[in-house]
């Protein structure tokens, strides 16, 4: 049984070493890709940002009295149906 445990420990360290190596390699490759993307971005000419346009001032076309009256009527009808 002692040999089986030793083989299990060896296999565990081999697997953990493989995963660690892969993750370390992944970190290095992603770092290189980041630097490459930054250098490509720096080479491209920057277009000037367009000036923001002022937002038009919104003026209501009506006072909204019709909407208020309709909502008030709907609320009154709803309350009337609840009393029954």
N, C-alpha and C positions, 0 to 999 in steps of 0.2 A: 504494500500500500504506500510505502514511503516513496517509491519511484513514481507512482501515479500522481501524488501530491506535487512532487518536484516538477513533473511534466506540466501539470496544471498551472503552477506558478510561472514557469517559463513561458507558457503560451499566453498567460495573462500579461506579462511584461512585454512580450512581442506585440500583442494587440494594442496595448496602451502606447507603446513606442510608435507604432504605425499611425495611430490616430493623432498623436502629438505631432509627429513629423508632417502629416498631411495638413493639420491646422496651421502649423507654423509656416509652411509653404504657401497656404492660402492667404495668410496675413501679408506675406511679402509680395505676392502677386497682386493683391488688391492695392497695396501701397504703390506699386509700380504703375498700375493702371490709373490711379488717381493722379500721380505726377504727370503721366502722359496726357491725360485729359486736360489738366491745367495748362500744359505747354501748348496744346493744340488750341485751346480757348484763347490763350494770350496772343497767338499769331493772327487770329482773325480780327479784322478791323471792327472797331466799335462804332455803331451808328448812333448819332446823337438822338437822345430821347425827345419825342415830340412834346411841345408845350401843352400842358393840360388846358382843355377848353373849359370856359366857365359854364356851369350848369344853368340852364334857363330857369327863370323864376316861374313857378307854377302858380297860376291864378285860377281859382275855382270858377266854373262857368255858372253855377247856381249856388244858392246858400245851403242846399241839402235838406230843406224843409220837407220835401216830399219823402225823402228817405226816413227822416225822423218820424214823420207821421205814420208811415207804413210799419216801421219797427214798433212804434207805440201801440198800434192797432193789433199787431201780431202778439205782443206781450199781453195785452189786455184779453185777447181771445184765449190765449194759453192759460192764463190765470183763471178765467171763467170756466174752462173745461176741467180744471183741477178741483174746483169747488163741488162738482157733481158727485 
